[in-house]
Amino acid sequence: LRRQVAAMALHLQAQGVQPGDRVAAYLPNIPEAMVAFLATVSLGAVWSICAPDIGTASVLDRFRQIDPKVLIAVDGYRYGGKVFDRRGQVRQIARELDSIEQVIVLPMMFPDESLTLDNAIDWRELQARPTLGAADFHCEQLPFDHPLWVLFSSGTTGLPKASITSHGKWIKAYGGFGHAG
């Protein structure tokens, strides 16, 4: 786990991710989501996630509010014995979020077919790179009130409302990072 988190964190850092930058994920509840989360927050970046069964418009309603620098996405998922292809949704999300500088694609359902995006990298490629030894990896030291992640309301009465959790406490924010509220 530590090696995987370090590999992801070092990659994000090489992409210019710094404390306060946002990293958005379009992932199911899988171990890789925890790896990406730990890597993101170890740098002081702010995490937000939507499940891939959420429609594209709903994902965009959430992520547009936080201007993520990086999108980490799965190419598809399996539910009830059926495979759901999400490559088209990932392309649309990446295309419509102007703030995205890189997409990291986790090929779960279509491992032999790459997702063609100009700014994409395959999760397996970045995890295969040599990294620091586990003992050499360290996390940013952050203030108590530094943002940790952004969660969103259901959006049933308008745009989803952001709630920010800091490293030490819960903060209610409507319009979180200075956008629509």
C-alpha positions, 0 to 999 in steps of 0.5 A, spaced: 500 500 500 505 504 501 509 503 495 502 504 491 501 511 494 508 513 494 508 512 486 501 515 485 503 521 490 510 522 486 506 522 479 501 527 482 507 531 484 510 531 478 504 533 474 504 540 479 499 538 484 500 542 490 497 543 497 490 546 495 489 543 488 483 539 487 483 531 485 477 528 482 475 521 482 470 517 478 471 511 481 467 505 484 469 503 492 475 499 490 482 499 493 485 503 488 480 509 490 483 508 497 490 509 494 489 515 490 485 518 496 491 517 500 496 519 495 492 526 494 491 528 501 499 526 502 500 532 498 495 536 501 491 536 495 483 536 496 480 529 494 473 529 491 469 522 488 463 520 484 461 513 483 461 511 476 454 509 476 452 517 477 450 520 470 455 525 466 451 531 468 451 530 475 458 529 475 460 535 472 455 539 476 459 537 482 466 537 479 465 544 476 464 547 483 471 545 485 476 546 478 480 539 479 487 539 476 487 531 475 481 526 474 482 519 476 477 515 472 475 508 471 474 505 464 468 501 466 465 497 472 461 491 473 454 491 477 449 485 477 453 481 472 453 486 467 459 490 464 458 498 464 462 502 459 464 508 462 469 510 457 465 515 453 463 519 460 470 519 462 472 523 455 466 527 456 468 529 463 475 530 461 473 535 455 468 539 459 472 540 465 477 546 463 481 545 469 483 538 468 491 538 466 491 530 466 487 524 466 489 517 470 485 512 467 484 505 471 483 500 466 478 495 469 473 492 464 477 494 458 485 492 460 487 491 452 484 497 450 487 504 451 482 510 453 484 515 447 485 522 451 491 527 449 492 528 457 491 521 459 496 516 463 494 509 464 494 507 472 498 501 471 504 505 467 505 510 473 504 504 478 510 500 474 515 506 475 520 506 480 519 510 487 522 512 493 523 506 498 517 506 503 521 509 509 523 515 504 516 517 503 513 522 507 506 526 507 505 534 508 504 537 514 498 541 514 494 545 519 488 543 522 483 546 518 486 545 511 481 542 506 481 534 506 475 532 501 469 535 498 463 531 499 456 533 495 449 533 497 444 529 492 442 535 488 435 534 488 433 541 490 438 544 485 445 544 484 449 539 489 452 543 495 459 542 497 461 540 504 468 540 505 472 536 511 478 539 513 484 534 516 481 536 523 474 538 522 467 539 518 466 545 515 459 547 511 461 550 504 456 552 499 460 554 493 466 551 496 472 554 492 468 560 490 464 557 485 456 556 484 453 555 490 
